[in-house]
């Protein structure tokens, strides 16, 4: 093997491609050939094991997709609740087994549609406008909450949206313990990358833990958080940074739960994760495998979890929106297919595939259907589900997984030296690391060290007409009109009492979810709930990174 590697190196020395051509997105040098010596010290039982068994490197279920396919979870959100409802129904009819509901920009920023700051933004960004329980009711009209898993892409506003969801379920006589789905609800990555936070980190963490505690007690089938690496990667983090920062955030939530007094096995089984899958095929697969091993070992050995479900790293995946190009957009179909295949070979539990036109528009009906069909073709025609973990034991894969794990622990040490995740956020560590990685990536593209087909190589000059999906310009006016009518007709005295209760609860230590659910039933709006918290917690301005 050593002689073979030497010959390849010798042959490459006379070729034009430099070493930079053979580095993955994390900056690891990829060797020309891998063999047994590249996984020296590898212990099959300890480091790999069987699918469905500790440390779960080969997958969290014994039979994986032979027993049950991954959840095909496509986005079902458009500008109005009625349109979102129609889209959800269409996705279910086409074979989706779960739906994700994104929010418009005003809702993301915790403001109602009639807020003057939101003029021109209502229904924007391909998300649905949620002002009150009425909107959640309309989004979910006719959807069987006993059968369909609902994912709310919410963060700083998660407690308010969860309260409205619970209120609608109770109104429909669906027990909370039957509800299935996920809140994104990961506030730490907001400070690190996405920036849609309202309050300082510590009171924000209090609200996150309120939702985790409430769900652990009342909603055993519902994931109260989806700890996200996706947004870190979209902001420019390398795959190793995405892995390390996401896991560090996950362990931070675990520690906060334990500090609150919750036994780890009462809440850890429902913690879930959210990965981005980018273009480097094998690097992405190794990222998932390393994540499962690190999570399992740390939960068992450091945090003393006894329930095997607490050791399982369960993950939803989305193909990389940041990899999509407005140039030659049909190329994105190929990119998305490669990324989706990587996620499936990596053992994801659910998957969203992007529309090919998302670089310049809300996805068109045609691109949404192609995105869904991409998953169905891989599932039913490719044969990759026929055996569990077909890449297990590959010299390259196991070596790369070990390298991802080793580099991940180096980041953990750096974060610990800064005083932990929240302290590192306040000191700007994550923001600087991600900004520098984004700069390096763009520089490589600009200098053609990394080829992006249609962008910096194989460029075409001709313009093609693009199908755009636009928000109805009348929607904002109608939405504001409906909201004002709701505010006029509700019981003002009851609303004022609920808002006052939210403030009082925020000042104390009780869980905020029960009073938020009462407020949702009284038609207190999302903006009013967030406003009550803002009165107590104040607003946060983060450190600027240049």
C-alpha positions in Angstrom: 0.0 0.0 0.0 2.8 2.4 0.9 4.5 1.7 -2.5 1.2 2.3 -4.3 0.7 5.7 -2.5 4.3 6.7 -3.4 3.8 5.9 -7.1 0.6 8.0 -7.2 2.4 10.9 -5.5 5.2 10.7 -7.9 2.8 10.7 -10.9 0.9 13.7 -9.5 4.1 15.7 -9.1 4.3 16.2 -12.8 0.6 17.2 -13.2 -0.7 20.7 -13.2 -3.3 20.4 -10.4 -1.9 21.6 -7.1 -2.6 20.4 -3.6 -5.3 23.0 -3.1 -7.4 21.0 -5.6 -7.6 18.1 -3.2 -8.8 19.8 -0.1 -12.4 19.4 1.2 -14.5 22.4 2.4 -13.1 22.0 6.0 -9.6 22.4 4.6 -8.5 18.8 5.2 -6.1 17.5 2.6 -7.5 14.4 0.9 -4.9 11.7 0.3 -4.8 10.0 -3.1 -5.4 6.6 -1.7 -6.5 5.2 1.6 -5.7 1.8 3.2 -5.6 0.0 6.6 -2.8 2.2 7.9 -5.1 5.2 7.6 -7.4 3.8 10.3 -4.7 2.4 12.6 -6.0 1.8 16.1 -9.6 1.5 14.7 -11.7 -0.8 16.9 -14.7 -2.1 15.1 -16.9 -2.7 18.2 -15.9 0.5 20.0 -15.5 2.9 17.1 -18.1 1.6 14.6 -20.4 -1.1 16.0 -23.7 -2.2 14.5 -26.6 0.0 13.2 -29.0 0.9 16.0 -26.4 0.2 18.7 -24.1 2.4 20.6 -22.2 4.5 19.4 -24.7 4.7 16.5 -22.1 5.6 13.9 -23.8 3.4 11.4 -27.3 4.8 12.1 -29.7 5.2 14.9 -32.0 2.3 13.8 -31.1 -1.3 13.3 -32.8 -1.7 9.9 -32.7 2.0 8.9 -34.6 2.6 5.7 -35.4 -1.1 5.1 -37.7 -0.8 8.1 -39.0 2.8 7.6 -38.0 5.4 5.0 -36.8 8.8 6.1 -39.5 11.5 6.5 -39.9 13.5 3.3 -40.4 16.9 4.8 -40.9 19.7 2.3 -41.7 23.3 3.1 -45.4 24.1 3.1 -45.4 27.8 3.8 -46.5 30.7 1.6 -47.5 34.3 2.3 -51.1 33.7 3.7 -52.3 31.0 6.1 -54.8 29.9 3.4 -52.2 29.5 0.8 -49.9 27.7 3.2 -52.8 25.3 4.0 -53.4 24.7 0.3 -49.6 24.0 -0.2 -49.5 21.6 2.8 -52.4 19.6 1.4 -50.8 19.4 -2.0 -47.5 18.2 -0.5 -49.3 15.5 1.4 -51.2 14.4 -1.7 -47.9 14.2 -3.6 -46.4 11.9 -0.9 -44.8 14.2 1.7 -44.9 12.6 5.1 -44.1 15.7 7.1 -44.2 19.5 6.5 -42.2 22.4 7.5 -43.8 25.8 8.1 -41.5 28.8 7.6 -42.5 32.3 8.8 -42.5 35.7 7.1 -40.0 38.3 8.1 -42.2 40.3 10.5 -43.1 37.1 12.4 -39.5 36.1 12.5 -38.7 39.4 14.1 -41.5 39.1 16.6 -43.8 41.7 15.3 -47.4 41.8 14.1 -48.4 42.5 10.5 -49.8 45.9 11.5 -46.5 47.1 13.0 -45.3 50.2 11.1 -41.8 48.7 11.0 -43.2 45.8 8.9 -44.6 47.8 6.0 -43.9 46.0 2.7 -42.6 42.9 4.4 -45.7 41.0 5.3 -45.7 37.6 3.7 -42.1 38.1 2.5 -39.2 35.6 2.3 -41.5 32.7 1.3 -42.9 32.4 4.8 -46.4 32.6 6.3 -47.6 35.5 8.4 -48.5 34.4 11.9 -50.1 37.0 14.1 -52.5 35.0 16.3 -53.9 31.6 17.0 -56.4 32.2 14.2 -53.6 32.1 11.7 -52.2 28.8 13.1 -55.8 27.4 12.9 -56.1 28.4 9.3 -52.7 27.0 8.3 -53.6 23.6 9.8 -57.2 23.5 8.7 -58.1 19.9 7.7 -54.6 18.5 8.5 -54.8 15.4 10.7 -52.6 16.3 13.6 -52.6 12.7 14.8 -50.9 11.6 11.6 -48.8 14.5 10.1 -45.6 15.7 11.7 -45.5 19.5 11.8 -42.2 21.3 11.9 -42.3 25.0 12.8 -39.2 26.9 11.6 -39.3 29.2 14.6 -36.6 30.5 16.9 -36.8 33.5 19.2 -40.6 33.4 18.8 -40.9 29.6 19.4 -42.6 29.8 22.8 -45.4 32.0 21.3 -45.9 29.8 18.2 -45.9 26.6 20.3 -48.5 28.1 22.6 -50.7 28.9 19.6 -50.2 25.3 18.2 -51.2 23.8 21.6 -54.3 26.1 21.7 -55.4 25.0 18.3 -54.9 21.3 19.2 -56.9 21.7 22.4 -59.6 23.5 20.4 -59.7 20.5 18.0 -59.8 18.0 20.9 -56.4 16.6 20.0 -54.5 15.6 23.2 -51.1 17.3 23.4 -49.4 13.9 23.9 -50.5 12.9 20.4 -48.9 15.9 18.6 -45.9 15.1 16.4 -43.4 17.5 15.0 -40.5 19.8 15.9 -39.7 23.4 16.8 -36.5 24.7 15.5 -36.2 26.8 18.6 -32.3 27.0 18.6 -31.5 30.5 19.9 -27.7 30.0 20.2 -27.2 29.7 16.5 -29.2 33.0 16.1 -26.5 34.9 18.0 -23.8 33.0 16.1 -25.1 33.3 12.5 -28.7 34.0 11.7 -29.2 37.1 13.9 -33.0 37.0 14.4 -32.8 37.3 18.2 -34.6 39.8 20.4 -33.4 39.5 24.0 -30.0 38.9 25.7 -28.7 35.3 25.5 -29.5 34.3 29.1 -33.3 35.3 29.2 -33.6 33.8 25.7 -32.1 30.5 27.0 -34.7 30.6 29.8 -37.5 30.6 27.2 -35.9 27.8 25.3 -35.7 25.7 28.4 -39.3 26.5 29.3 -40.4 24.9 26.0 -38.1 21.9 26.5 -39.5 21.4 30.0 -43.1 21.8 28.9 -42.8 19.4 26.0 -41.0 16.8 28.1 -43.9 16.9 30.5 -46.9 17.2 28.1 -45.8 16.4 24.5 -43.7 13.2 24.5 -43.9 12.8 20.7 -42.9 16.4 19.9 -39.3 17.6 19.5 -39.0 20.9 21.4 -35.8 21.9 19.7 -33.9 21.2 16.5 -30.3 22.3 17.2 -29.1 23.7 13.9 -25.9 23.5 12.0 -27.6 24.4 8.8 -27.7 28.1 9.5 -24.1 28.1 10.6 -23.1 26.5 7.3 -25.2 28.9 5.3 -23.5 31.8 7.1 -20.1 30.5 5.9 -19.0 27.9 8.5 -17.0 25.0 7.2 -18.5 21.5 7.7 -16.1 20.9 10.7 -17.2 24.2 12.2 -20.9 23.4 11.6 -20.4 20.1 13.4 -18.4 21.4 16.3 -20.5 24.5 17.0 -23.8 22.7 16.6 -22.7 19.9 19.1 -21.3 22.5 21.5 -24.7 24.3 21.4 -26.4 20.9 22.0 -24.3 20.2 25.0 -25.0 23.7 26.3 -28.8 23.0 26.2 -28.2 19.7 28.0 -26.3 21.5 30.8 -29.0 24.2 31.1 -31.6 21.5 31.5 -29.6 19.7 34.1 -29.0 23.0 35.9 -32.7 23.6 35.9 -33.2 20.4 37.8 -34.5 18.1 35.0 -33.0 14.6 35.0 -31.1 14.3 31.7 -33.1 11.3 30.5 -36.4 13.2 30.9 -35.6 15.6 28.1 -32.6 14.4 26.1 -34.4 11.7 24.1 -36.4 14.5 22.3 -33.5 16.7 21.4 -33.1 16.7 17.7 -30.6 18.3 15.2 -30.6 20.0 11.8 -27.7 19.6 9.3 -26.9 21.3 6.1 -25.5 19.0 3.4 -23.2 20.8 0.9 -21.4 19.7 -2.2 -18.5 17.7 -0.9 -20.1 14.3 -0.9 -17.9 12.2 1.4 -17.1 15.0 3.8 -20.8 15.5 4.5 -21.3 11.8 5.2 -18.4 11.7 7.6 -19.8 14.7 9.4 -23.0 12.8 10.3 -21.1 9.7 11.4 -18.8 11.7 13.6 -21.8 13.6 15.1 -23.5 10.4 16.1 -20.4 9.0 17.8 -19.5 12.2 19.7 -23.1 12.8 20.8 -23.5 9.2 22.1 -20.2 9.1 23.9 -20.6 12.5 25.5 -24.2 11.9 26.6 -23.3 8.6 28.2 -19.9 9.3 29.7 -20.0 13.0 30.6 -23.7 13.6 31.3 -24.6 10.2 32.7 -27.6 9.5 30.4 -28.8 5.9 30.9 -31.6 5.8 28.3 -30.2 4.7 24.9 -32.6 7.2 23.3 -30.6 10.0 25.0 -27.5 8.8 23.2 -29.2 8.9 19.7 -28.3 11.8 17.4 -31.5 12.2 15.4 -31.2 14.7 12.5 -33.2 16.5 9.9 -31.3 17.6 6.8 -31.8 20.2 4.2 -29.8 20.5 1.0 -27.6 23.6 0.8 -29.5 26.7 -0.2 -26.3 28.6 -0.2 -24.9 26.3 -2.9 -27.7 27.2 -5.4 -26.8 29.5 -8.2 -28.9 32.0 -10.2 -26.7 31.3 -13.1 -27.8 28.2 -15.1 -30.3 27.3 -12.4 -31.1 23.8 -13.8 -27.6 22.8 -12.6 -29.1 23.1 -9.1 -31.2 20.0 -9.7 -28.0 18.0 -10.0 -26.4 19.7 -7.0 -29.5 19.0 -4.9 -29.6 15.3 -6.0 -26.0 14.8 -5.0 -26.6 16.5 -1.6 -29.8 14.5 -1.0 -28.0 11.2 -1.8 -25.2 12.1 0.7 -27.7 12.8 3.4 -29.4 9.5 2.8 -26.2 7.5 2.8 -25.3 9.4 6.0 -28.4 8.2 7.7 -30.7 11.2 8.1 -34.1 10.9 9.8 -35.8 13.4 7.6 -34.9 15.5 4.5 -35.9 18.6 2.7 -34.7 19.1 -0.9 -34.5 22.7 -2.2 -36.2 23.9 -5.4 -33.7 24.7 -8.2 -34.9 28.3 -8.6 -34.5 29.3 -4.9 -31.5 31.5 -5.7 -33.7 34.1 -7.2 -37.3 33.4 -6.2 -39.7 31.7 -3.9 -39.8 28.2 -5.4 -42.2 27.8 -8.3 -44.7 24.9 -8.3 -42.6 23.1 -10.9 -39.4 23.3 -8.9 -41.2 22.2 -5.7 -42.5 19.1 -7.4 -39.1 18.3 -8.8 -37.5 18.7 -5.4 -40.1 16.2 -3.9 -39.6 13.8 -6.8 -35.8 13.9 -6.3 -36.3 12.2 -2.9 -38.9 9.7 -4.2 -36.6 8.6 -7.0 -33.7 8.1 -4.7 -36.0 6.1 -2.3 -37.7 3.9 -4.9 -35.3 3.6 -7.8 -31.6 4.0 -6.7 -31.3 0.9 -4.5 -29.3 2.8 -1.8 -31.9 1.8 0.9 -31.4 -1.9 0.3 -28.6 -2.3 2.8 -27.8 -0.5 6.0 -24.8 1.8 5.9 -23.2 0.7 2.6 -20.2 2.9 3.2 -19.3 1.5 6.7 -15.8 0.2 6.8 -14.5 2.2 3.9 -10.9 3.2 4.7 -11.5 6.7 3.4 -14.8 7.1 5.2 -13.6 5.9 8.6 -10.4 7.9 8.3 -12.3 11.0 7.5 -14.8 10.4 10.3 -12.0 10.1 12.8 -10.4 13.3 11.5 -13.8 15.2 11.8 -14.1 13.9 15.4 -10.5 14.9 16.3 -10.9 18.4 14.9 -14.3 18.8 16.6 -12.8 18.1 20.1 -10.2 20.8 19.4 -13.0 23.3 18.9 -14.7 22.1 22.1 -11.5 22.9 24.0 -11.3 26.4 22.6 -14.9 27.1 23.5 -14.3 25.8 27.0 -11.3 28.1 27.5 -13.6 31.0 26.6 -16.0 30.1 29.4 -18.5 28.0 27.5 -20.9 28.7 24.6 -22.8 31.7 25.9 -19.6 33.4 27.0 -18.0 32.6 23.6 -21.1 34.2 21.9 -20.7 37.3 24.0 -17.0 37.5 23.1 -17.7 37.2 19.3 -15.8 33.9 18.9 -18.3 32.1 16.7 -19.0 35.1 14.6 -15.4 35.7 13.9 -14.7 32.1 13.0 -17.6 31.9 10.6 -16.9 35.3 9.0 -13.3 34.2 8.4 -14.3 30.9 6.9 -16.9 32.6 4.6 -14.1 35.0 3.4 -11.7 32.1 2.7 -14.4 30.2 0.7 -15.3 33.2 -1.4 -11.7 34.0 -2.1 -11.2 30.5 -3.3 -14.1 30.9 -5.7 -12.9 34.3 -6.9 -9.4 32.8 -7.6 -10.8 29.7 -9.2 -9.3 27.4 -6.6 -12.8 26.1 -6.2 -14.8 25.7 -9.3 -18.5 26.5 -9.3 -20.0 25.4 -12.6 -21.8 28.3 -14.4 -20.4 30.9 -11.9 -16.6 31.0 -12.4 -16.2 28.3 -15.1 -18.3 27.0 -18.0 -20.1 30.4 -18.0 -22.9 31.2 -20.5 -23.8 34.7 -21.6 -27.3 34.2 -22.8 -30.2 35.1 -20.5 -33.1 32.8 -20.1 -36.5 33.9 -18.9 -37.0 32.9 -15.2 -40.3 32.0 -13.6 -40.8 34.1 -10.5 -43.3 33.4 -7.7 -44.4 36.7 -6.2 -46.5 37.6 -3.2 -49.9 39.0 -4.0 -49.6 42.8 -3.4 -53.1 42.9 -1.9 -52.2 40.3 0.7 -50.6 42.7 3.2 -53.5 45.1 3.1 -56.0 42.3 3.7 -53.9 40.7 6.4 -53.6 44.0 8.4 -57.3 44.6 8.0 -58.1 41.1 9.4 -55.7 41.6 12.3 -57.3 45.0 13.2 -60.7 43.4 13.1 -59.6 40.6 15.5 -58.1 43.1 17.9 -61.4 45.1 17.9 -63.6 42.1 18.5 -61.6 40.2 21.2 -62.1 40.8 24.9 -59.8 43.7 25.7 -59.9 43.2 29.4 -59.0 39.5 29.1 -56.2 40.4 26.7 -54.7 43.0 29.1 -54.8 40.5 32.0 -53.0 37.9 29.9 -50.3 40.3 28.8 -49.8 41.4 32.4 -49.5 37.7 33.5 -46.8 37.2 30.8 -44.8 40.1 32.3 -45.2 38.9 35.8 -44.2 35.3 34.9 -41.2 36.6 33.0 -40.0 38.4 36.1 -40.2 35.2 38.2 -39.0 31.7 37.6 -42.2 29.8 36.7 -42.5 28.2 33.2 -44.0 30.7 30.8 -45.8 28.2 28.6 -49.0 27.8 30.5 -49.6 31.6 30.6 -48.7 31.8 26.9 -51.3 29.2 26.0 -53.9 31.1 28.0 -52.9 34.2 26.1 -53.1 32.5 22.7 -56.7 31.3 23.5 -57.6 35.0 24.4 -56.2 36.0 20.9 -53.2 37.8 22.3 -51.0 38.3 19.3 -47.5 37.1 18.8 -46.2 40.7 18.7 -47.9 41.4 22.0 -46.4 38.3 23.6 -42.9 39.2 22.4 -43.5 42.8 23.4 -44.4 41.7 27.0 -41.1 39.8 27.2 -39.3 42.7 25.7 -40.6 44.9 28.5 -38.9 42.6 31.1 -35.9 41.3 29.3 -34.9 44.3 27.1 -33.3 44.0 23.7 -29.8 42.7 22.7 -27.3 44.3 20.4 -24.5 41.9 19.5 -20.8 42.6 19.0 -20.1 43.7 15.4 -17.5 41.5 13.5 -15.7 43.0 10.6 
